[in-house]
Amino acid sequence: MGKCRITSVNPKEILLENILAVMSDEYFSKDLSAKIVGGVKKLENLIAAGKIEATKPNNVQNGKWFCNASQVLQHCRNMRK
């Protein structure tokens, strides 16, 4: 007889995975993204490293930047005190 393997399911991991999947097609503004990750410089470093996709739909000087929400949330700064 084969052994039956029981795997435990972590509801927190499933919830996080679901949130990131839902947010994968959404975008945050550059300002909100910077607030979430911990600053403009950190956001710019993450974009430069290819860890966060950023788009500028209108190719004008003052056009707004939009960042992939799922990737921004994956790099959220630690909010615990």
PABA-552563 format. One record per residue (C-alpha): x, y, z; residue in three letters. Coordinates in Angstrom, 1 decimal, padded with zeros to 4 digits, m for minus. Each point is the difference from the previous one (the first is absolute). Example, Ala and Ser with C-alpha at 12.3 -4.5 7.8 and 13.67 -1.06 7.14 Angstrom:
BEGIN
DONU      X      Y      Z   r
DONU  012.3 m004.5  007.8 ALA
DONU  001.4  003.4 m000.7 SER
This chain:
BEGIN
DONU      X      Y      Z   r
DONU  000.0  000.0  000.0 MET
DONU  001.1  003.6 m000.7 GLY
DONU  000.3  002.5  002.7 LYS
DONU m002.6  002.8  000.1 CYS
DONU  001.6  003.3  000.5 ARG
DONU m002.0  002.7  001.7 ILE
DONU  001.1  003.6 m000.7 THR
DONU m001.1  002.8  002.3 SER
DONU m001.6  003.0 m001.6 VAL
DONU  000.9  003.4  001.3 ASN
DONU m003.0  002.3 m000.4 PRO
DONU  002.2  003.1  000.3 LYS
DONU  002.2 m001.1 m002.9 GLU
DONU m003.1 m000.8 m002.1 ILE
DONU m001.5  003.4  000.8 LEU
DONU  003.3  001.8 m000.9 LEU
DONU  000.3 m001.9 m003.2 GLU
DONU m003.7  000.9 m000.9 ASN
DONU  000.6  003.7  000.7 ILE
DONU  003.1  000.1 m002.1 LEU
DONU m001.8 m001.8 m002.9 ALA
DONU m002.9  002.4  000.1 VAL
DONU  002.3  003.0  000.1 MET
DONU  002.2 m001.2 m002.9 SER
DONU m002.0  001.9 m002.6 ASP
DONU m000.4  003.2  002.2 GLU
DONU  002.3  003.0  000.2 TYR
DONU  000.9  002.5  002.7 PHE
DONU  001.2  003.6 m000.5 SER
DONU  003.6  000.7  000.5 LYS
DONU m000.7  001.9  003.2 ASP
DONU m002.1 m002.8  001.5 LEU
DONU  002.5 m002.6 m001.0 SER
DONU  002.9  002.0  001.6 ALA
DONU m002.1  000.3  003.2 LYS
DONU m000.5 m003.8  000.1 ILE
DONU  003.6 m001.0 m000.7 VAL
DONU  001.6  002.6  002.3 GLY
DONU  001.0  002.9 m002.1 GLY
DONU  000.5  001.4 m003.5 VAL
DONU  003.7 m001.1 m000.1 LYS
DONU m000.8 m003.6  001.0 LYS
DONU m002.8 m000.1 m002.6 LEU
DONU  002.4  001.3 m002.7 GLU
DONU  002.6 m002.6  001.0 ASN
DONU m002.6 m002.8 m000.2 LEU
DONU m001.1  001.3 m003.5 ILE
DONU  003.6  000.2 m001.2 ALA
DONU  000.7 m003.5  001.3 ALA
DONU m003.0 m001.3 m002.0 GLY
DONU m001.9 m001.1  003.2 LYS
DONU m002.9  002.4 m000.6 ILE
DONU m001.4  000.7 m003.5 GLU
DONU m000.8  003.7 m000.5 ALA
DONU m001.8  001.5 m003.0 THR
DONU m000.5  003.5 m001.2 LYS
DONU m003.1 m000.1 m002.3 PRO
DONU  000.3  003.5 m001.3 ASN
DONU  003.5  000.9 m001.3 ASN
DONU m000.1  003.6  001.3 VAL
DONU  002.4  001.7  002.4 GLN
DONU m002.6  000.2  002.8 ASN
DONU m001.6 m003.4 m000.7 GLY
DONU m000.9 m002.2  002.9 LYS
DONU  001.9 m003.2  000.8 TRP
DONU m002.0 m003.1  000.9 PHE
DONU  001.5 m003.1  001.8 CYS
DONU m001.2 m003.6  000.0 ASN
DONU m002.0 m000.3  003.2 ALA
DONU  000.8 m003.6  000.7 SER
DONU  003.8  000.6 m000.3 GLN
DONU m000.3  003.1  002.2 VAL
DONU m001.8 m002.0  002.7 LEU
DONU  002.7 m002.7 m000.1 GLN
DONU  002.5  002.7  001.0 HIS
DONU m002.1  001.6  002.7 CYS
DONU  002.1  001.6  002.8 ARG
DONU m000.3 m001.5  003.4 ASN
DONU m002.9  001.7  001.8 MET
DONU  000.4 m001.9  003.3 ARG
DONU  001.0  002.0  003.1 LYS
